[in-house]
């Protein structure tokens, strides 16, 4: 009976009486964030697309880059690659026709996942902005208020948070924050920007006032300077599973690049057809008003 009584007392003991390493280990198990992202492109990416992938990989210290994927039809390979690389998130950049770029965001292996079209790509090399940040440093995520307007925007916000937020325990992460990633919604598209946080000396205002200078020039408020890269993402579909499954959201306003190119070719063809018809009508009018040659016409007098 004493053994049963002692076991009951141990079960009824409060958690606060735990001492030493056991209590600390329980807290660390609860708070630990184990997000890892696999970043990889497909075959057929251009130089600008490849530089964009490198810029995104440099912004995520908790990411792991893999080689190009050959198959574009079998998406289940990406789940296996994520499992082999010990990653629970995946950013897959799919290139089509060497000019269209699509971004797959997925929570492997169970989902959800989202497919977005990437447009207006500007890498850090071509922008040459004055902003700069230390490679491997953590960043702040800033989201527009529009992400709370609809369920699919809230789902995309949660996916972007889990993928782009750098865990505090990441091995390659630096222990401070010096830049911010912003996601804004405009025209039902996600605009991505990267800014450096510049903090000024708090004593600069007092020193400027003592010297008789303008205190606004030495303001202690932090400022933002853009670093890059830039891109605009258009949501196409949101799936329940990883790289497939039932469709949770389908963008009715999305127009594929093939349809845009087809409309442009049709417009050019219609313009050419109109020019040909105008030339034919002009020739007929000239033939109508030309008239018949008489006996005193130039061709008969000087023949």
C-alpha positions in Angstrom: 0.0 0.0 0.0 2.9 2.4 0.7 4.1 2.1 -2.9 0.6 2.9 -4.3 0.4 5.9 -1.9 3.7 7.3 -2.9 2.8 7.0 -6.6 -0.4 8.9 -6.0 1.4 11.6 -4.2 3.8 12.0 -7.1 0.9 12.3 -9.5 -0.8 15.0 -7.4 2.4 17.0 -7.0 2.2 20.4 -8.7 4.3 21.2 -11.8 5.9 24.2 -10.1 7.9 21.9 -7.8 9.8 20.4 -10.6 13.5 21.3 -10.3 16.6 21.4 -12.4 16.9 20.3 -16.0 13.4 18.5 -16.3 11.3 21.7 -16.1 13.6 23.6 -18.4 13.6 20.7 -21.0 9.7 20.6 -20.9 9.6 24.4 -21.6 12.1 24.2 -24.5 10.1 21.3 -26.0 7.0 23.4 -26.1 8.5 26.6 -27.4 10.9 25.1 -30.0 10.2 26.0 -33.6 11.4 23.4 -36.1 10.6 25.0 -39.4 12.9 24.2 -42.3 12.3 25.2 -45.9 13.4 23.4 -49.1 14.1 25.8 -51.9 14.6 24.4 -55.5 13.9 25.4 -59.1 12.8 23.4 -62.1 14.6 22.9 -65.4 14.4 25.7 -67.9 14.8 28.7 -65.5 16.4 31.8 -67.0 19.3 33.7 -65.5 17.0 36.2 -63.8 14.9 33.4 -62.3 18.0 31.6 -61.0 19.2 34.8 -59.4 15.8 35.3 -57.7 16.0 31.8 -56.3 19.5 32.5 -54.9 18.3 35.8 -53.3 15.3 34.1 -51.6 17.6 31.3 -50.4 20.0 33.9 -49.0 17.2 35.6 -47.0 16.2 32.3 -45.3 18.9 31.0 -43.0 16.7 28.0 -42.1 16.4 27.0 -45.8 18.1 24.2 -47.7 18.7 24.5 -51.5 18.5 21.5 -53.7 19.4 20.9 -57.4 16.9 21.4 -60.2 14.0 19.0 -60.6 13.6 17.4 -64.0 10.0 16.2 -63.8 7.2 18.8 -63.9 4.3 16.4 -64.0 5.0 14.2 -60.9 4.8 16.6 -57.9 5.0 13.8 -55.4 8.8 13.8 -55.9 9.0 17.1 -54.1 7.4 15.6 -50.9 10.0 12.8 -51.0 12.8 15.4 -51.4 11.5 17.4 -48.5 11.4 14.3 -46.3 15.0 13.3 -47.3 16.2 16.8 -46.5 14.4 16.9 -43.2 12.2 19.9 -44.3 8.5 20.5 -43.5 8.1 23.4 -46.0 8.9 23.7 -49.7 9.3 26.6 -52.1 9.3 25.2 -55.7 10.0 27.7 -58.6 8.5 26.2 -61.8 9.5 27.7 -65.1 7.3 27.4 -68.2 8.3 28.2 -71.8 11.5 29.9 -70.5 9.5 33.1 -69.7 6.8 32.2 -67.2 7.6 31.6 -63.5 5.3 29.9 -61.0 5.8 29.5 -57.2 4.6 26.5 -55.3 4.3 26.9 -51.5 3.6 23.8 -49.6 3.5 22.4 -46.1 4.9 18.9 -46.7 3.8 16.2 -46.6 0.1 16.8 -45.7 -0.5 20.3 -47.1 -2.0 22.8 -47.7 -0.3 24.2 -50.7 -0.7 27.2 -53.0 0.3 28.0 -56.6 1.2 31.6 -57.5 2.4 33.3 -60.6 5.6 35.4 -60.1 5.8 38.6 -62.2 7.8 41.9 -62.2 11.0 40.1 -61.0 13.9 42.4 -59.9 16.9 40.8 -58.3 19.3 42.4 -55.9 22.1 42.6 -58.5 20.1 44.6 -61.0 18.4 46.9 -58.5 21.6 48.0 -56.7 19.8 49.6 -53.8 21.7 51.4 -51.0 20.2 49.1 -48.3 22.2 46.2 -46.9 21.8 43.6 -44.2 24.0 40.9 -42.7 23.6 37.5 -44.3 21.9 35.1 -41.9 20.3 37.7 -39.8 16.6 37.3 -38.8 13.9 39.6 -40.1 10.5 41.0 -39.1 7.4 40.0 -41.2 5.0 42.8 -42.0 1.6 41.9 -43.6 -1.1 44.2 -45.1 -4.5 44.5 -43.4 -6.0 42.9 -46.5 -4.7 39.5 -45.4 -7.5 39.5 -42.7 -10.3 40.3 -45.2 -10.9 36.8 -46.6 -10.3 33.1 -45.6 -7.9 32.4 -48.5 -5.8 35.5 -47.6 -5.6 34.4 -44.0 -4.5 30.9 -45.1 -1.8 32.4 -47.4 -0.7 34.7 -44.5 -0.2 31.7 -42.2 1.7 29.8 -44.9 4.0 32.8 -45.6 4.5 33.2 -41.8 5.6 29.6 -41.3 7.8 29.6 -44.4 9.5 33.0 -44.2 9.7 33.5 -40.4 13.2 32.5 -39.3 13.2 30.3 -36.1 15.3 31.6 -33.2 17.0 28.2 -33.0 18.1 28.0 -36.6 21.8 27.0 -36.9 22.8 29.6 -39.5 20.7 32.4 -38.0 22.4 35.4 -36.5 21.1 36.5 -33.0 19.7 39.9 -34.1 17.2 41.6 -36.5 18.2 44.2 -39.1 15.6 44.0 -41.9 11.9 43.6 -42.5 10.0 41.6 -45.2 6.7 43.2 -46.3 3.8 41.5 -48.0 1.2 43.9 -49.3 -2.0 43.3 -51.3 -2.8 45.5 -54.3 -5.1 44.5 -57.2 -5.5 41.0 -55.6 -1.7 40.4 -55.9 0.9 40.0 -53.2 3.8 42.6 -53.5 7.0 41.5 -51.9 9.6 43.9 -50.6 12.7 43.8 -48.4 13.9 46.8 -46.3 16.8 47.4 -44.1 16.1 48.9 -40.6 18.4 51.8 -39.9 18.5 52.8 -36.2 20.0 56.2 -35.4 21.8 57.2 -32.2 19.3 58.3 -29.5 21.7 61.0 -28.3 22.0 62.5 -31.8 19.0 64.8 -31.2 20.4 66.2 -28.0 23.8 66.7 -29.6 22.2 68.5 -32.6 20.2 70.8 -30.4 23.3 71.6 -28.4 25.2 72.6 -31.6 22.2 74.6 -32.9 21.5 72.3 -35.8 18.1 71.0 -37.0 17.0 68.2 -34.7 14.9 66.7 -37.5 18.0 65.8 -39.4 19.3 63.8 -36.4 16.0 62.1 -35.6 16.3 58.9 -33.4 13.4 57.2 -35.2 14.4 54.2 -37.3 14.1 54.5 -41.1 13.7 51.9 -43.9 15.9 51.6 -46.9 15.0 49.0 -49.6 17.4 46.2 -50.2 15.7 43.9 -52.7 14.7 41.6 -54.3 11.3 42.6 -55.7 8.5 40.4 -57.0 4.7 40.3 -57.4 2.8 37.1 -56.8 -0.7 36.4 -58.2 -2.6 33.6 -56.3 -3.9 31.0 -58.8 -5.1 28.1 -56.6 -5.0 26.8 -53.0 -5.0 23.1 -52.5 -5.9 21.0 -49.5 -3.0 18.6 -50.0 0.7 19.0 -50.7 1.1 19.9 -54.4 -2.4 18.7 -55.2 -5.7 17.5 -53.8 -9.1 19.2 -53.5 -9.2 22.9 -54.5 -9.9 25.2 -51.6 -9.7 28.4 -53.6 -9.6 29.2 -57.3 -8.9 32.8 -58.4 -11.7 33.8 -60.9 -9.8 36.9 -62.0 -6.6 35.1 -63.0 -5.7 35.1 -66.7 -3.0 32.7 -67.8 0.0 34.1 -69.8 -0.9 31.9 -72.7 -4.3 33.5 -73.0 -2.7 37.0 -72.8 -0.2 36.1 -75.6 -3.0 34.6 -77.7 -5.1 37.8 -77.3 -2.0 39.9 -78.4 -1.5 37.7 -81.4 -5.2 38.0 -82.3 -5.0 41.7 -81.9 -2.0 41.9 -84.2 -3.7 39.7 -86.8 -6.8 41.8 -86.7 -4.7 44.9 -87.3 -3.0 43.3 -90.3 -6.3 42.2 -91.7 -7.7 45.7 -91.4 -4.7 47.2 -93.3 -5.1 44.6 -96.1 -8.8 45.4 -96.5 -8.1 49.2 -96.6 -5.5 48.7 -99.3 -8.0 46.5 -101.3 -10.7 49.1 -101.0 -8.4 51.9 -102.1 -7.3 49.9 -105.2 -11.0 49.4 -106.2 -11.7 53.1 -105.8 -8.8 54.0 -108.0 -10.0 51.6 -110.7 -13.5 53.0 -110.5 -12.5 56.7 -110.9 -9.7 56.0 -113.5 -12.1 56.0 -116.4 -11.6 54.7 -120.0 -8.9 55.9 -122.4 -10.1 58.2 -125.3 -8.6 58.9 -128.8 -6.6 61.8 -127.5 -5.1 59.9 -124.6 -1.3 60.0 -124.2 -0.8 56.3 -124.9 -2.6 56.6 -128.3 -1.2 59.9 -129.5 2.4 59.0 -128.8 2.2 55.4 -129.7 
